[in-house]
Amino acid sequence: MKKWNSFELKADKFKPEHLGQLNFYLEALDRDVKKPNENPSIGVLLCKDKDSEVVEYALSRSLSPTMVSEYKTQLPDKKILQQKLHELFENEADEK
C-alpha cells in the first residue's frame, strides 16, 4: 500500500503551530489525494532545535502519524550516510 509523506523543514526551534500546519497538509493529502486503499499520510517535521517536553505535549492528542526531530547544519560522515541509506532500503524491501 502506498503512503503519502509530508516533510517540513523549519529554520527555527519547534513551535506547536508548526505541528498544526503540518497536520493541515496531512489532512489535505488524505482527503484530496490519498486513495481509499492507501495508508494514512505520514508527517515528518525537522526543526533546528526542539524541546522534547513541548513536542510531547504538542503530539499527545495528534491523530496523524507525525515525527518531530532536530536537524544539524553539518552533515555526518559519508560512511554513516551510506550505511543509513542502505538500512532504509533494506527496511523498505522487508515491508513489501
MDAnalysis code that builds the backbone (N, CA, C; Angstrom):
import MDAnalysis as mda
import numpy as np

u = mda.Universe.empty(288, n_residues=96, atom_resindex=np.repeat(np.arange(96), 3), trajectory=True)
u.add_TopologyAttr("name", ["N", "CA", "C"] * 96)
u.add_TopologyAttr("resid", np.arange(1, 97))
u.add_TopologyAttr("resname", ["MET", "LYS", "LYS", "TRP", "ASN", "SER", "PHE", "GLU", "LEU", "LYS", "ALA", "ASP", "LYS", "PHE", "LYS", "PRO", "GLU", "HIS", "LEU", "GLY", "GLN", "LEU", "ASN", "PHE", "TYR", "LEU", "GLU", "ALA", "LEU", "ASP", "ARG", "ASP", "VAL", "LYS", "LYS", "PRO", "ASN", "GLU", "ASN", "PRO", "SER", "ILE", "GLY", "VAL", "LEU", "LEU", "CYS", "LYS", "ASP", "LYS", "ASP", "SER", "GLU", "VAL", "VAL", "GLU", "TYR", "ALA", "LEU", "SER", "ARG", "SER", "LEU", "SER", "PRO", "THR", "MET", "VAL", "SER", "GLU", "TYR", "LYS", "THR", "GLN", "LEU", "PRO", "ASP", "LYS", "LYS", "ILE", "LEU", "GLN", "GLN", "LYS", "LEU", "HIS", "GLU", "LEU", "PHE", "GLU", "ASN", "GLU", "ALA", "ASP", "GLU", "LYS"])
u.atoms.positions = np.array([
    [0.835, -1.191, 0.000],
    [0.000, 0.000, 0.000],
    [0.873, 1.245, 0.000],
    [0.447, 2.211, -0.741],
    [1.201, 3.446, -0.863],
    [0.932, 4.369, 0.326],
    [1.975, 5.124, 0.719],
    [1.844, 6.129, 1.771],
    [2.285, 7.458, 1.194],
    [1.571, 8.511, 1.550],
    [1.983, 9.857, 1.181],
    [2.721, 10.442, 2.367],
    [3.756, 11.228, 2.101],
    [4.550, 11.833, 3.161],
    [4.588, 13.334, 2.974],
    [4.604, 14.036, 4.094],
    [4.769, 15.480, 4.067],
    [5.973, 15.823, 4.932],
    [6.938, 16.528, 4.362],
    [8.132, 16.926, 5.081],
    [8.134, 18.433, 5.254],
    [8.434, 18.876, 6.461],
    [8.544, 20.302, 6.762],
    [9.916, 20.545, 7.366],
    [10.628, 21.532, 6.897],
    [11.923, 21.908, 7.427],
    [11.792, 23.326, 7.968],
    [12.026, 23.487, 9.266],
    [11.912, 24.800, 9.910],
    [13.297, 25.282, 10.316],
    [13.604, 26.526, 10.032],
    [14.911, 27.094, 10.347],
    [14.986, 27.598, 11.782],
    [13.921, 27.426, 12.550],
    [13.939, 27.859, 13.942],
    [13.569, 26.682, 14.841],
    [13.417, 26.948, 16.127],
    [13.084, 25.863, 17.044],
    [11.620, 25.464, 16.905],
    [11.292, 24.271, 17.386],
    [9.942, 23.738, 17.284],
    [8.945, 24.641, 17.996],
    [7.823, 24.877, 17.325],
    [6.690, 25.593, 17.915],
    [5.456, 24.740, 17.661],
    [4.530, 24.664, 18.607],
    [3.329, 23.850, 18.407],
    [2.561, 24.196, 17.129],
    [2.600, 25.455, 16.712],
    [1.883, 25.820, 15.487],
    [2.474, 25.163, 14.241],
    [3.768, 24.780, 14.288],
    [4.353, 24.039, 13.175],
    [3.615, 22.712, 12.984],
    [3.277, 22.077, 14.079],
    [2.556, 20.813, 14.016],
    [1.155, 21.012, 13.445],
    [0.516, 22.114, 13.817],
    [-0.807, 22.417, 13.264],
    [-0.757, 22.595, 11.758],
    [0.263, 23.279, 11.282],
    [0.420, 23.484, 9.846],
    [0.652, 22.143, 9.140],
    [1.515, 21.305, 9.710],
    [1.791, 20.007, 9.113],
    [0.541, 19.131, 9.105],
    [-0.224, 19.145, 10.180],
    [-1.462, 18.367, 10.225],
    [-2.467, 18.853, 9.179],
    [-2.470, 20.150, 8.903],
    [-3.316, 20.694, 7.839],
    [-2.941, 20.066, 6.494],
    [-1.628, 20.008, 6.211],
    [-1.166, 19.410, 4.955],
    [-1.520, 17.925, 4.889],
    [-1.343, 17.218, 6.015],
    [-1.654, 15.784, 6.043],
    [-3.139, 15.541, 5.788],
    [-3.977, 16.364, 6.393],
    [-5.425, 16.231, 6.186],
    [-5.779, 16.473, 4.723],
    [-5.155, 17.485, 4.112],
    [-5.413, 17.763, 2.696],
    [-4.982, 16.588, 1.823],
    [-3.817, 16.020, 2.114],
    [-3.360, 14.847, 1.361],
    [-4.341, 13.687, 1.502],
    [-4.735, 13.401, 2.751],
    [-5.616, 12.259, 2.992],
    [-7.002, 12.466, 2.384],
    [-7.474, 13.679, 2.411],
    [-8.825, 13.942, 1.915],
    [-8.877, 14.066, 0.389],
    [-7.859, 14.698, -0.212],
    [-7.940, 15.031, -1.627],
    [-7.045, 14.210, -2.554],
    [-6.013, 13.557, -2.014],
    [-5.058, 12.859, -2.865],
    [-5.058, 11.350, -2.625],
    [-5.074, 10.959, -1.367],
    [-4.985, 9.544, -0.998],
    [-6.194, 8.768, -1.506],
    [-5.920, 7.579, -1.998],
    [-6.993, 6.692, -2.443],
    [-7.478, 5.845, -1.258],
    [-8.700, 5.339, -1.294],
    [-9.242, 4.581, -0.159],
    [-8.401, 3.370, 0.253],
    [-7.690, 2.757, -0.679],
    [-6.899, 1.578, -0.342],
    [-5.489, 1.914, 0.145],
    [-5.140, 3.191, 0.235],
    [-3.806, 3.607, 0.669],
    [-3.786, 3.912, 2.162],
    [-2.603, 3.778, 2.747],
    [-2.411, 4.074, 4.167],
    [-2.510, 5.574, 4.423],
    [-2.798, 5.970, 5.679],
    [-2.815, 7.404, 6.019],
    [-1.449, 8.048, 5.774],
    [-1.460, 9.330, 5.483],
    [-0.226, 10.074, 5.239],
    [0.595, 10.173, 6.513],
    [1.891, 10.353, 6.337],
    [2.824, 10.469, 7.457],
    [3.514, 11.820, 7.363],
    [3.655, 12.497, 8.502],
    [4.328, 13.791, 8.532],
    [5.669, 13.707, 9.226],
    [6.653, 14.400, 8.686],
    [7.971, 14.500, 9.294],
    [8.294, 15.989, 9.414],
    [8.533, 16.432, 10.629],
    [8.845, 17.828, 10.904],
    [10.277, 17.912, 11.415],
    [11.140, 18.593, 10.679],
    [12.537, 18.772, 11.065],
    [12.736, 20.215, 11.509],
    [13.208, 20.388, 12.730],
    [13.428, 21.726, 13.288],
    [14.887, 21.883, 13.685],
    [15.334, 23.134, 13.693],
    [16.709, 23.416, 14.083],
    [16.952, 23.020, 15.537],
    [15.939, 23.127, 16.360],
    [16.061, 22.807, 17.784],
    [14.695, 22.365, 18.278],
    [14.679, 21.561, 19.329],
    [13.399, 21.137, 19.892],
    [13.528, 20.951, 21.387],
    [12.431, 21.182, 22.071],
    [12.298, 20.890, 23.490],
    [11.405, 19.653, 23.550],
    [11.967, 18.525, 23.940],
    [11.236, 17.253, 23.881],
    [9.921, 17.291, 24.637],
    [9.885, 17.993, 25.763],
    [8.648, 18.065, 26.537],
    [7.561, 18.829, 25.776],
    [7.931, 19.924, 25.126],
    [6.967, 20.700, 24.333],
    [6.470, 19.854, 23.169],
    [7.363, 19.133, 22.516],
    [6.975, 18.258, 21.405],
    [6.004, 17.193, 21.897],
    [6.302, 16.589, 23.046],
    [5.430, 15.544, 23.596],
    [4.030, 16.094, 23.861],
    [3.939, 17.262, 24.460],
    [2.624, 17.872, 24.692],
    [1.902, 18.133, 23.369],
    [2.640, 18.661, 22.393],
    [2.025, 19.009, 21.106],
    [1.529, 17.771, 20.360],
    [2.221, 16.647, 20.519],
    [1.853, 15.428, 19.795],
    [0.863, 14.537, 20.539],
    [0.632, 14.796, 21.813],
    [-0.126, 13.850, 22.637],
    [-1.539, 13.587, 22.133],
    [-2.184, 14.541, 21.506],
    [-3.557, 14.329, 21.009],
    [-3.633, 14.252, 19.492],
    [-2.499, 14.247, 18.852],
    [-2.480, 14.210, 17.388],
    [-2.897, 12.837, 16.888],
    [-3.789, 12.822, 15.909],
    [-4.262, 11.570, 15.332],
    [-3.424, 11.140, 14.141],
    [-2.734, 12.077, 13.499],
    [-1.910, 11.752, 12.344],
    [-0.554, 11.239, 12.803],
    [-0.033, 10.207, 12.122],
    [1.316, 9.764, 12.468],
    [2.313, 10.843, 12.053],
    [2.960, 11.450, 13.040],
    [3.874, 12.556, 12.784],
    [5.129, 12.368, 13.612],
    [6.272, 12.718, 13.041],
    [7.539, 12.648, 13.752],
    [8.150, 14.041, 13.768],
    [8.767, 14.383, 14.897],
    [9.458, 15.658, 15.020],
    [10.889, 15.356, 15.414],
    [11.824, 15.943, 14.705],
    [13.226, 15.702, 15.013],
    [14.033, 16.963, 14.760],
    [15.220, 16.975, 15.329],
    [16.148, 18.073, 15.095],
    [17.002, 17.754, 13.874],
    [17.497, 18.763, 13.239],
    [18.472, 18.539, 12.180],
    [19.739, 19.304, 12.525],
    [20.827, 18.862, 11.979],
    [22.122, 19.501, 12.198],
    [22.509, 20.254, 10.927],
    [23.213, 21.344, 11.099],
    [23.624, 22.120, 9.934],
    [24.903, 21.552, 9.318],
    [25.456, 20.506, 9.914],
    [26.649, 19.859, 9.407],
    [26.290, 18.413, 9.084],
    [26.694, 17.938, 7.938],
    [26.390, 16.565, 7.556],
    [27.268, 15.577, 8.321],
    [26.695, 14.397, 8.644],
    [27.523, 13.365, 9.267],
    [28.498, 12.783, 8.240],
    [29.385, 11.942, 8.712],
    [30.368, 11.287, 7.874],
    [29.694, 10.540, 6.716],
    [30.331, 10.550, 5.562],
    [29.779, 9.927, 4.356],
    [29.472, 8.437, 4.574],
    [30.328, 7.726, 5.300],
    [30.113, 6.291, 5.541],
    [28.847, 6.055, 6.368],
    [28.578, 6.920, 7.324],
    [27.363, 6.790, 8.138],
    [26.130, 7.022, 7.266],
    [26.188, 8.039, 6.396],
    [25.068, 8.296, 5.493],
    [24.808, 7.103, 4.572],
    [25.872, 6.524, 4.040],
    [25.719, 5.359, 3.169],
    [25.097, 4.186, 3.922],
    [25.542, 3.971, 5.164],
    [25.008, 2.882, 5.978],
    [23.524, 3.094, 6.260],
    [23.144, 4.307, 6.623],
    [21.737, 4.605, 6.924],
    [20.863, 4.452, 5.679],
    [21.370, 4.891, 4.540],
    [20.626, 4.742, 3.294],
    [20.429, 3.262, 2.964],
    [21.480, 2.468, 3.162],
    [21.388, 1.029, 2.936],
    [20.337, 0.409, 3.868],
    [20.347, 0.792, 5.152],
    [19.362, 0.282, 6.116],
    [17.944, 0.667, 5.706],
    [17.772, 1.886, 5.224],
    [16.458, 2.352, 4.785],
    [15.922, 1.482, 3.653],
    [16.774, 1.196, 2.656],
    [16.344, 0.368, 1.534],
    [16.068, -1.067, 1.973],
    [16.857, -1.579, 2.917],
    [16.604, -2.924, 3.441],
    [15.253, -2.989, 4.138],
    [14.953, -2.000, 4.971],
    [13.681, -1.953, 5.689],
    [12.512, -1.832, 4.724],
    [12.684, -1.025, 3.687],
    [11.636, -0.844, 2.702],
    [11.367, -2.151, 1.945],
    [12.432, -2.888, 1.630],
    [12.284, -4.170, 0.931],
    [11.598, -5.200, 1.828],
    [11.890, -5.159, 3.142],
    [11.268, -6.079, 4.089],
    [9.773, -5.833, 4.219],
    [9.341, -4.572, 4.068],
    [7.928, -4.226, 4.204],
    [7.109, -4.685, 3.011],
    [7.743, -4.913, 1.873],
    [6.999, -5.289, 0.660],
    [6.692, -6.753, 0.624],
])
